Amino acid sequence: MYHLPQSTDHWTVPELGPSLGRLVVSPDEGAEGALGARLGDIRLRLVTGVFELAGVARSFAATGDPGGAVGSLSRVALLGLYEKAVATAAERIAATVNAQLQSAAAESRFPAARWRRLLVTTEDTRAIAARLGSGGAGFVAALDALEQAGHARPEQRAWQEALLTSARRLESAWIALEESAGAEQRQWRTEVARVRAWSRPAWPLGLVTLLVLAVAAYLGLLLGGYLPVPQPLAGLTAWWWTRL
C-alpha cells in the first residue's frame, strides 16, 4: 500500500518517452533475426503498456491523489509488462524455429520421426525465455529502487528520478533481449541448416545394386555353362536350356 499525503498539489508524472529511447521507435524498425523472427510488435505492446500506466498515473495526480499515481506505476505493474514481453518473444522464437525445422525437413525429406524430436518444446521455450530475460537485472534493480522511493511519504523528485531511471533500464533490458534473441536464432539456424542439408545415405542403394549385379553375373555364367550347376539350381538351368 502507498500512503502519500493527499495535500500534494503539484505532484506530476514525468514524460517517459525520452528515457525509453529505442523502445519508442517505429514498430517496423529493428533487425530481423537470422531465422526471420521480428520482435517489433512485441516492443510496441510493451511501450504502449508503459504509456497506458503513465496515463492512469497522471489521472490520479491530476485529481490530487499522488498515492494512486505512484501505485499505477508500481514495480509489480512494470515488471509484469516486461515479463510478458520476454515470454511472448520466447514463444515467437520457438514458433519460428519449429516452422523453419518443418520446412527444412520437408525440403530434404528428413525422416519425420527424427525432425519431430528436434522441435522446440515447452520446456525449451521456458529456457529461451530465461536467456532472453537475463539482461533485465538492471531493470529489476531499478524497479526495487522505485518501490522504495514510493513508500512512506516519498519526496516527489526522488520518485520521479527513480521512475525515469527505471525507464532507461527498461530500454537497456530490451536491447539485451534483442541481442539474446539474435543469438538464439543464429544458434538454431545451424540446426535448421543441418536438417536442410540432410540427404539419405547412398551406401544402401549402392550395396543393393552391387548385389543385384553380382547375382545377375553369377546366373549368366551359370546358365551359360561356365560354372558348375549346384543341385538347388538344377531345375532352373534345365528349364532354361530346354527353351534355347
N, C-alpha and C positions, 0 to 999 in steps of 0.2 A: 504494500500500500504506500501511496505517496501522500505526505502530509505537508502541503505547501500553504503558506498564508494566502487567504483569498483577497487580501487588500493590495496585492501586487498589481499596479495599474498598467505598467508598460512592459509586461513580460512578452517577449517576441520569440518566434521560431526563425532562425536564420535560413537564408536561401542555401539549399544543399547542392544545387546543380554544379557550381564551380568546383566544389570539393569532390564530387563524384567523378569528375574528369571523363575518362574514356567510357564510362558506363552510359553516358548520355549521348553518344554519337549515334548516327543513323543506324537502325537495326540491320540494314543491308551491308554495312561496313564490317570489316573483320575478316581475318584469314579463314579460308576453307581448309578443313583438316585433310590429312593425307588420304582418308577414305571418303571425303566429301561431306562430312558432317559439319554443319554450321550451328553456332550457338547464339546468333544474334537475337533471335526471337526470345530466347530464354533470358538473355541480358535485358531486353526491353521490358519483359514482365517483372524482372527484379527491380529495376529502377522505377517502373511505374508503381509498384507496391510501396517503395520508399516514399515517393511523392504523395501517394494517397495517404499514408500515415502522417506525413508532414502537414497535409491539408487538414486532416482531422485535428491535429495538434494546434494548428493556427485558429481553428474554430473555437477550441476551448480557450486559447489565450485571448481571443477577441471578446469572450464573454467574462473575462476576469477569473478564469479557472486555470491557473498555471499547473495545478496538480494533474488536471486532465490532459494538459499539453504534454507534460513530462511522461505521463503514463501511456500516451498514444505512441510515443517514440521510445518505447521501452526496450530493454535488452531482449526480452522474450520475443517481441514482435519483429524486431530487426533480424535477430538470429534465425527466426522461423523462415523469413523470406530467403535468406542466404542458403539455409539448409535445403529448402525446396528447390532452389536453383541448382544446387550441387546434385541432388538426386535426379532431377529432370535431365541434366546434362549427361549423367552417367547412363541413364536409360536411353538417351538419344544415341550415344556412342555404341552401346550394346546392340541396339536395333540396327544401326548402320553396319557394324561388324557382321552380324548374323546375315543380313541381306547380302553383303559382299561375299561371304563364305558360300552361301547358297548359289549365288550367281557364278562364282568361280568353279564350284563343284559341277554345276550343270554344263559349263563350258568344257571342262576337261574330262567329264564323265567319271569324276571321283566317286568311289563307292559310297552309297548313301549312308550305310551304317557307320562309316568312318567319319564323314563330314558332320554328321549329327552329333558325334561325340566332341567335335571341336567348337560347337556353338557356345556362345556366352550364356551362362546360366544366371539364375537369380543371385546366387552366392557370388559369382564373378562380378555381377553388376554392383553389388554392395562393396566389393573390394575396389572397383573402379571409382566409386563414389568416395571412398576413404582416401584414395590417392588424389582425386580432384580437390577434395576439401582440405588437404594437408597444408595448403598455403594460407589458410584462413586463421592461423593462430593469432596474428597481429590484430585482426578484426575482432576476434573474441575478446582479446585483452582490452581493446578499446571499448567494447561494449561493457565489460566489467567496470571500467573507469566511469563510463556514462551512468551505469546503475548507481555507483557510489555518489556521483555528482547530483543525482536526482533525489537522494534520500535526505531526510531530516533538515528541513528549512534550507534548501540549496541556494547558492548565490547564482543569479541568472547568468552572469558572464561565464562562470566556471562550467555551468551546464551547457551553454552554447558552444564553448570551445571543445568540450568533450563530445558533443554531437557532431561537430564539423570534423573532429579527428576520427570519429567512427566512420563518417562518410568517406574520408580519404583512405582509411584502412579497408573499407569495403571495395574501393576501386583496386587496391593492391591485391586483395584476395581474389577478385575476379580475373585480374591479369595472370595471377599464378594459376588459377583454374584453367584459363585458356591455354597456357603453356603446358600444363599437365594433360589437357585434352589432346593437344597436338602430339605429345609423346605417346599417349595411349594409341592414337590412330596410326602413328608410324610403326609402333610395335606390332599391332595387329595386321598392318599392311603386309608385313613379311609373311605372316601365316596365310593370308589370302593369296599372295603371290605363289607360295608353295603349293597350295591347292590348285591354283590355275595352271601351274606348270606341270602338274602331275600327268603321267601317261602310264598306260598299262604295261607291265613288264613284257619285253619281247621274247624272253627265253622260252616260255611255254609253247608259243606258236612255232618257234624255231625247232624245238625238240620234237613236236608232233610232226612237223614237216620232214625232219630227218628220219623219223621212224617210218613214216609212210613211204619215203623214197627207198629206205633200206628193205622194207617188206616187198615193195614193187620190184626192186633189183633181184632179190632172192627168188621171188616167184618166176621172174623172167628167166633166170639161169636154170631154175628147177624145171620149168616147163620146156625149156629149150634143150634139155638133155645134158646140160653141162655139169649138173650136180646130181649126186645120188638121191633117189626119192625116199624120204622117210616113210615108214609104214602108215602113220596117220594121214599122209597126203597122197597115198597111193591111189585112192578112188578119184581124187581131184585130177591128178595127172592122167589117169586112164581115160577119164571123161574128156579131158582137153585133147588128148591125142586122137581120140576117135572122131573128133569133129574137124580135124585138119584134112 
